[in-house]
Amino acid sequence: MAPRPMLPPDDLYARLELPVDASYEAVEIAWRALLKQHHPDVAGPAAGELAKRINVAHDWLSDPELRARYDRERHPRRGAAIVGGDRRGPSPRSSAARASVRTARPVRRPVAPAEAIARHVDRIRRLTEDELDRLSLAETAPIAFIATISRFLPADRQDALRTLEPMIQDALPRRARWDPPTRDAAVGFAQEILLGPFLDEHLSGAFRDRVRERLTRGWQAAVDQPRYGPSTAVVAEALRRLASLPPAERSRIAGQAPRPTGPSDLPWPRGLSPVDDDGLRVSSALAQRDALALLPEPATSLARRSLARAMHGLVLRHAFKAAELERLAGPWAPIILPPAPAGPGTRRR
């Protein structure tokens, strides 16, 4: 068994000029950017020792096991929050990561960042009410990650980054300018455009893919999508029927909500998840929000949970089996589920 490496005596995060909650992607960016400044081929032979210390810091902080050990012994009170990614990876061993510095290929970008941002700002000004409602439920983009790596950016990119958020916020419709999910989704997408060439150069493989996905997912899950996703027509009709019921009838059905017997989380069909299918998560959340607004007040928590599960099942009806969809719909089934096609022994689709 190989001996355990000795724990470095100083602060490895400080070596890379990072906070202790920096993500793996931030570690990679800091390592590559600092090596460019302090590599002996650039800064002269005197920088060799500093370059070695930078590499050692990367070796420890890019490896999950070594980083966990270092944190336990050097930063025992460090919070578990990770900015821009998570501690489970991807985190290649230092030798493989170091080899990728020269082999990583940048993403081909046919449109210059300035032109792409101008198009994005124009699209922001044309957001529809449905898109704004979806954006209000978007997953928050890792804005703190950008702040963590901003000091490694070229001066012109730092200047452009400072003007980006005010420009995006000014382009947003007034009702959405101070809504954090909407603003962050629009800003995160613009940051990926602006910083794309820098990130292409300093990140490779799964690191780059994950940063791109985290910065753009909120915008892409909300914009150019039907209000309730693929089930928009069915959900809209269910809401129309629900709204047409007299309040007393809505209260009566709400009173039939069964007590929960399983987990409180909304179930997802096999093969789908709220993490991997963020557009469907937004569709479900919006359908739930619109339906719950139709419940007469005061509505019990059981009634609210029952209707939320019913609308969640309706949005994902294409992936649930009929029996599971009926179970999720519960007492709301006669109102919200579409009629079954005619045929012997068939109840609902």
Rosetta blueprint (number, residue, H / E / L):
1 M L
2 A L
3 P L
4 R L
5 P L
6 M L
7 L L
8 P L
9 P L
10 D L
11 D L
12 L H
13 Y H
14 A H
15 R H
16 L L
17 E L
18 L L
19 P L
20 V L
21 D L
22 A E
23 S L
24 Y H
25 E H
26 A H
27 V H
28 E H
29 I H
30 A H
31 W H
32 R H
33 A H
34 L H
35 L H
36 K H
37 Q H
38 H H
39 H L
40 P H
41 D H
42 V H
43 A H
44 G L
45 P H
46 A H
47 A H
48 G H
49 E H
50 L H
51 A H
52 K H
53 R H
54 I H
55 N H
56 V H
57 A H
58 H H
59 D H
60 W H
61 L H
62 S L
63 D L
64 P H
65 E H
66 L H
67 R H
68 A H
69 R H
70 Y H
71 D H
72 R H
73 E H
74 R H
75 H L
76 P L
77 R L
78 R L
79 G L
80 A L
81 A L
82 I L
83 V E
84 G L
85 G L
86 D L
87 R L
88 R L
89 G L
90 P L
91 S L
92 P L
93 R L
94 S H
95 S H
96 A H
97 A H
98 R H
99 A H
100 S H
101 V H
102 R H
103 T H
104 A L
105 R L
106 P L
107 V L
108 R L
109 R L
110 P L
111 V L
112 A L
113 P H
114 A H
115 E H
116 A H
117 I H
118 A H
119 R H
120 H H
121 V H
122 D H
123 R H
124 I H
125 R H
126 R L
127 L L
128 T L
129 E H
130 D H
131 E H
132 L H
133 D H
134 R H
135 L H
136 S L
137 L L
138 A L
139 E L
140 T L
141 A L
142 P L
143 I H
144 A H
145 F H
146 I H
147 A H
148 T H
149 I H
150 S H
151 R H
152 F H
153 L L
154 P L
155 A H
156 D H
157 R H
158 Q H
159 D H
160 A H
161 L H
162 R H
163 T H
164 L H
165 E H
166 P H
167 M H
168 I H
169 Q H
170 D H
171 A H
172 L L
173 P L
174 R H
175 R H
176 A H
177 R L
178 W L
179 D L
180 P H
181 P H
182 T H
183 R H
184 D H
185 A H
186 A H
187 V H
188 G H
189 F H
190 A H
191 Q H
192 E H
193 I H
194 L H
195 L H
196 G H
197 P H
198 F H
199 L H
200 D H
201 E H
202 H H
203 L L
204 S L
205 G H
206 A H
207 F H
208 R H
209 D H
210 R H
211 V H
212 R H
213 E H
214 R H
215 L H
216 T H
217 R H
218 G H
219 W H
220 Q H
221 A H
222 A H
223 V L
224 D L
225 Q L
226 P L
227 R L
228 Y L
229 G H
230 P H
231 S H
232 T H
233 A H
234 V H
235 V H
236 A H
237 E H
238 A H
239 L H
240 R H
241 R H
242 L H
243 A H
244 S H
245 L L
246 P L
247 P H
248 A H
249 E H
250 R H
251 S H
252 R H
253 I H
254 A H
255 G L
256 Q L
257 A L
258 P L
259 R L
260 P L
261 T L
262 G L
263 P L
264 S L
265 D L
266 L L
267 P L
268 W L
269 P L
270 R L
271 G L
272 L L
273 S L
274 P L
275 V L
276 D L
277 D L
278 D H
279 G H
280 L H
281 R H
282 V H
283 S H
284 S H
285 A H
286 L H
287 A H
288 Q H
289 R H
290 D H
291 A H
292 L H
293 A L
294 L L
295 L L
296 P L
297 E L
298 P L
299 A L
300 T L
301 S H
302 L H
303 A H
304 R H
305 R H
306 S H
307 L H
308 A H
309 R H
310 A H
311 M H
312 H H
313 G H
314 L H
315 V H
316 L L
317 R L
318 H L
319 A L
320 F L
321 K L
322 A H
323 A H
324 E H
325 L H
326 E H
327 R H
328 L H
329 A H
330 G H
331 P H
332 W H
333 A H
334 P H
335 I H
336 I H
337 L L
338 P L
339 P E
340 A L
341 P L
342 A L
343 G L
344 P L
345 G L
346 T L
347 R L
348 R E
349 R L
